[in-house]
Amino acid sequence: MLNSERRRQLEGIVSRLTSPQRLVRRARIVLLASEGWPNTKIAAELGCSVATVSTWRGRYAARGIDGLFDAPRSGRPEVHGPSVRLAVVAIATTIPPEGTSVWSHQMIADHLARRGLVISPASAGRILAEAKSAHTWSEGHTNAELLAAVDVLEVRAQVRGSARSRPGAEASRVIHRLPTGRITRTGA
């Protein structure tokens, strides 16, 4: 039996246009089951198997609404978090060292290693490719501003939050680009 709060949450999932359809189906399974429908009738109504209905009813019974969400999928864990990624991009957008016209991937990796962030040149290149970063100086930023942002990112990278934190959450609190093009630090 569902209490009114749980029913309201499940009905909210079903009615929201932004809810993933697999989650809507799972919520509907639980709602129909709470009305006394048998598994076979729920399966026929929703166009799924009886095993699917049993699975989601069991997960809801064991874990509540959290049980309706997908379990974490396997795969290689992220090697460099958002803080390191931001540091790479911040360095790539500063004026390169005297005597060079652009930052090479090796130079970025060496620069970050001197600041305590170990990253391979290949990883720096992948991060920049993902960020679609032009390896050129961005007008309106001073070296001091960008290096200060990198210093904050270094601290954040060393004292990373729990692995359960939302990806990007700590980085979004560290630096923000203002409409004027200047960078400000917050939440560090």
Backbone hydrogen bonds in HBPLUS format (Angstrom, degrees):
<---DONOR---> <-ACCEPTOR-->    atom                        ^
c    i                          cat <-CA-CA->   ^        H-A-AA   ^      H-
h    n   atom  resd res      DA  || num        DHA   H-A  angle D-A-AA Bond
n    s   type  num  typ     dist DA aas  dist angle  dist       angle   num
A0007-ARG N   A0003-ASN O   2.99 MM   4  6.20 165.5  2.01 158.4 163.2     1
A0008-ARG N   A0004-SER O   2.93 MM   4  6.05 157.7  1.98 143.5 149.5     2
A0009-GLN N   A0005-GLU O   2.99 MM   4  6.29 154.7  2.05 148.0 154.7     3
A0010-LEU N   A0006-ARG O   2.90 MM   4  6.18 164.1  1.93 156.1 159.9     4
A0011-GLU N   A0007-ARG O   2.85 MM   4  6.04 162.5  1.88 153.8 159.1     5
A0012-GLY N   A0008-ARG O   2.90 MM   4  6.03 143.1  2.03 139.3 149.7     6
A0013-ILE N   A0009-GLN O   3.04 MM   4  6.38 150.7  2.12 145.5 152.4     7
A0014-VAL N   A0010-LEU O   3.06 MM   4  6.38 159.6  2.10 149.0 154.1     8
A0015-SER N   A0011-GLU O   2.92 MM   4  6.08 153.4  1.99 145.7 152.6     9
A0016-ARG N   A0012-GLY O   3.01 MM   4  6.00 142.8  2.15 147.3 154.7    10
A0019-SER N   A0016-ARG O   3.39 MM   3  5.55 165.5  2.41 104.4 108.6    11
A0023-LEU N   A0020-PRO O   3.01 MM   3  5.38 124.9  2.32 107.0 120.5    12
A0024-VAL N   A0020-PRO O   3.02 MM   4  6.39 152.3  2.10 149.9 158.8    13
A0025-ARG N   A0021-GLN O   2.92 MM   4  6.14 162.8  1.95 151.6 155.0    14
A0026-ARG N   A0022-ARG O   3.17 MM   4  6.36 156.6  2.23 138.5 144.5    15
A0027-ALA N   A0023-LEU O   2.93 MM   4  6.17 158.0  1.98 149.1 155.0    16
A0028-ARG N   A0024-VAL O   2.87 MM   4  6.11 157.0  1.93 151.5 158.2    17
A0029-ILE N   A0025-ARG O   2.92 MM   4  6.19 148.8  2.02 146.7 155.3    18
A0030-VAL N   A0026-ARG O   3.19 MM   4  6.52 160.2  2.23 147.6 151.0    19
A0031-LEU N   A0027-ALA O   2.91 MM   4  6.20 161.0  1.95 151.2 157.0    20
A0032-LEU N   A0028-ARG O   2.86 MM   4  5.97 169.0  1.87 153.5 156.2    21
A0033-ALA N   A0029-ILE O   2.93 MM   4  6.06 156.1  1.99 146.1 153.5    22
A0034-SER N   A0030-VAL O   2.92 MM   4  6.11 146.5  2.03 144.5 153.4    23
A0035-GLU N   A0032-LEU O   3.05 MM   3  5.14 140.8  2.21  98.3 110.0    24
A0037-TRP N   A0032-LEU O   3.26 MM   5  5.76 161.4  2.30 150.0 145.0    25
A0036-GLY N   A0033-ALA O   2.98 MM   3  5.17 159.8  2.02 108.8 113.1    26
A0042-ILE N   A0038-PRO O   3.03 MM   4  6.34 161.4  2.06 158.3 164.3    27
A0043-ALA N   A0039-ASN O   2.89 MM   4  6.05 164.8  1.91 153.6 157.7    28
A0044-ALA N   A0040-THR O   3.06 MM   4  6.25 158.0  2.11 142.6 148.2    29
A0045-GLU N   A0041-LYS O   2.93 MM   4  6.09 160.0  1.97 147.8 153.5    30
A0046-LEU N   A0042-ILE O   2.94 MM   4  6.10 158.4  1.99 155.1 160.1    31
A0047-GLY N   A0043-ALA O   2.87 MM   4  5.67 119.1  2.24 139.8 153.1    32
A0048-CYS N   A0043-ALA O   3.04 MM   5  4.92 157.3  2.10 136.7 142.1    33
A0053-VAL N   A0049-SER O   3.20 MM   4  6.59 158.0  2.25 145.7 150.8    34
A0054-SER N   A0050-VAL O   2.90 MM   4  6.18 164.0  1.93 153.3 157.5    35
A0055-THR N   A0051-ALA O   2.87 MM   4  6.05 158.7  1.92 147.1 153.1    36
A0056-TRP N   A0052-THR O   3.10 MM   4  6.35 168.8  2.12 156.0 156.9    37
A0057-ARG N   A0053-VAL O   2.95 MM   4  6.08 155.3  2.01 151.8 159.3    38
A0058-GLY N   A0054-SER O   2.95 MM   4  6.01 159.2  1.99 147.5 153.3    39
A0059-ARG N   A0055-THR O   2.95 MM   4  6.23 155.5  2.01 147.2 154.3    40
A0060-TYR N   A0056-TRP O   2.98 MM   4  6.01 153.7  2.05 138.1 145.3    41
A0061-ALA N   A0057-ARG O   2.91 MM   4  6.10 157.7  1.96 145.4 152.0    42
A0062-ALA N   A0058-GLY O   2.96 MM   4  6.15 149.2  2.06 144.6 152.6    43
A0063-ARG N   A0059-ARG O   2.86 MM   4  5.87 159.9  1.90 148.4 153.7    44
A0064-GLY N   A0060-TYR O   2.71 MM   4  4.44 143.1  1.84 131.0 133.6    45
A0067-GLY N   A0064-GLY O   2.94 MM   3  5.49 142.8  2.08 113.0 123.2    46
A0068-LEU N   A0065-ILE O   2.96 MM   3  5.47 160.2  2.00 116.1 122.4    47
A0069-PHE N   A0066-ASP O   3.29 MM   3  5.73 160.1  2.33 110.5 116.1    48
A0085-ARG N   A0081-GLY O   3.14 MM   4  6.42 162.2  2.17 152.2 157.8    49
A0086-LEU N   A0082-PRO O   2.92 MM   4  6.06 158.3  1.97 146.6 151.6    50
A0087-ALA N   A0083-SER O   3.03 MM   4  6.27 150.4  2.12 140.9 149.4    51
A0088-VAL N   A0084-VAL O   2.99 MM   4  6.30 156.2  2.05 153.2 158.3    52
A0089-VAL N   A0085-ARG O   3.09 MM   4  6.39 166.5  2.11 152.0 155.0    53
A0090-ALA N   A0086-LEU O   2.80 MM   4  5.93 158.6  1.84 149.4 156.2    54
A0091-ILE N   A0087-ALA O   2.99 MM   4  6.16 160.8  2.03 149.1 153.3    55
A0092-ALA N   A0088-VAL O   2.97 MM   4  6.17 162.5  2.00 149.4 154.8    56
A0093-THR N   A0089-VAL O   3.08 MM   4  6.25 130.9  2.33 143.1 154.4    57
A0093-THR N   A0090-ALA O   3.31 MM   3  5.34 139.4  2.49  95.1 105.8    58
A0094-THR N   A0091-ILE O   3.08 MM   3  5.38 168.1  2.10 114.3 117.1    59
A0100-THR N   A0097-PRO O   3.12 MM   3  5.93 149.0  2.22 147.9 147.8    60
A0108-ILE N   A0104-SER O   3.02 MM   4  6.32 157.8  2.07 152.4 157.9    61
A0109-ALA N   A0105-HIS O   3.01 MM   4  6.24 163.9  2.04 148.1 152.3    62
A0110-ASP N   A0106-GLN O   2.89 MM   4  6.11 160.6  1.93 151.1 156.5    63
A0111-HIS N   A0107-MET O   2.87 MM   4  5.99 160.7  1.91 147.3 153.0    64
A0112-LEU N   A0108-ILE O   2.98 MM   4  6.20 164.4  2.01 154.1 157.6    65
A0113-ALA N   A0109-ALA O   2.92 MM   4  6.06 148.1  2.03 142.7 152.2    66
A0114-ARG N   A0110-ASP O   3.07 MM   4  6.35 149.8  2.16 148.7 155.1    67
A0115-ARG N   A0112-LEU O   2.97 MM   3  5.04 138.3  2.15  97.9 110.6    68
A0117-LEU N   A0112-LEU O   2.89 MM   5  5.15 160.8  1.93 144.5 138.2    69
A0116-GLY N   A0113-ALA O   3.03 MM   3  4.96 163.7  2.06 104.7 108.3    70
A0124-ALA N   A0120-SER O   2.98 MM   4  6.34 157.5  2.03 153.1 159.5    71
A0125-GLY N   A0121-PRO O   2.95 MM   4  6.24 155.6  2.01 146.7 153.2    72
A0126-ARG N   A0122-ALA O   2.92 MM   4  6.25 154.9  1.99 147.5 154.2    73
A0127-ILE N   A0123-SER O   2.87 MM   4  6.07 162.3  1.90 152.8 157.5    74
A0128-LEU N   A0124-ALA O   2.98 MM   4  6.19 160.5  2.02 148.8 154.0    75
A0129-ALA N   A0125-GLY O   2.89 MM   4  6.08 152.8  1.96 145.8 153.9    76
A0130-GLU N   A0126-ARG O   2.87 MM   4  6.10 158.4  1.91 150.0 155.7    77
A0131-ALA N   A0127-ILE O   2.93 MM   4  6.13 150.0  2.02 144.0 152.7    78
A0132-LYS N   A0128-LEU O   2.87 MM   4  5.84 109.3  2.38 132.5 149.5    79
A0133-SER N   A0128-LEU O   3.08 MM   5  5.35 163.6  2.11 150.3 154.3    80
A0132-LYS N   A0129-ALA O   3.11 MM   3  4.84 146.5  2.22  93.0 103.2    81
A0146-LEU N   A0142-THR O   3.18 MM   4  6.53 168.3  2.19 159.7 161.3    82
A0147-LEU N   A0143-ASN O   2.80 MM   4  5.91 163.5  1.83 158.3 163.7    83
A0148-ALA N   A0144-ALA O   2.86 MM   4  5.90 148.5  1.96 141.0 149.7    84
A0149-ALA N   A0145-GLU O   3.03 MM   4  6.28 151.4  2.11 142.9 150.5    85
A0150-VAL N   A0146-LEU O   2.95 MM   4  6.24 151.0  2.04 143.7 151.8    86
A0151-ASP N   A0147-LEU O   2.85 MM   4  6.12 152.4  1.93 145.0 152.5    87
A0152-VAL N   A0148-ALA O   3.09 MM   4  6.40 154.0  2.16 146.1 151.9    88
A0153-LEU N   A0149-ALA O   2.96 MM   4  6.23 155.5  2.02 145.0 152.4    89
A0154-GLU N   A0150-VAL O   2.81 MM   4  6.08 146.6  1.92 149.7 158.9    90
A0155-VAL N   A0151-ASP O   3.23 MM   4  6.54 157.0  2.29 145.4 149.7    91
A0156-ARG N   A0152-VAL O   3.02 MM   4  6.30 163.4  2.05 151.3 156.0    92
A0157-ALA N   A0153-LEU O   2.78 MM   4  5.96 154.5  1.84 149.0 156.1    93
A0158-GLN N   A0154-GLU O   3.04 MM   4  6.25 149.3  2.13 145.6 153.0    94
A0159-VAL N   A0155-VAL O   3.02 MM   4  6.21 147.2  2.13 148.0 157.2    95
A0165-SER N   A0162-SER O   3.04 MM   3  5.51 168.5  2.05 115.2 118.8    96
A0169-ALA N   A0166-ARG O   3.01 MM   3  5.50 163.9  2.04 138.8 140.9    97
A0172-SER N   A0168-GLY O   2.96 MM   4  6.06 154.7  2.02 151.9 158.2    98
A0173-ARG N   A0170-GLU O   3.26 MM   3  5.33 140.4  2.43  96.4 107.0    99
A0174-VAL N   A0171-ALA O   3.04 MM   3  5.11 151.5  2.13 102.6 111.5   100
A0186-THR N   A0174-VAL O   2.97 MM  12  5.17 156.2  2.02 128.9 136.5   101
A0176-HIS N   A0184-THR O   3.02 MM   8  5.55 158.1  2.07 158.9 164.1   102
A0184-THR N   A0176-HIS O   3.06 MM   8  5.55 166.8  2.08 159.3 163.4   103
A0178-LEU N   A0182-ARG O   2.89 MM   4  5.50 168.4  1.90 173.4 175.2   104
A0181-GLY N   A0178-LEU O   2.79 MM   3  5.40 164.7  1.82 124.2 129.3   105
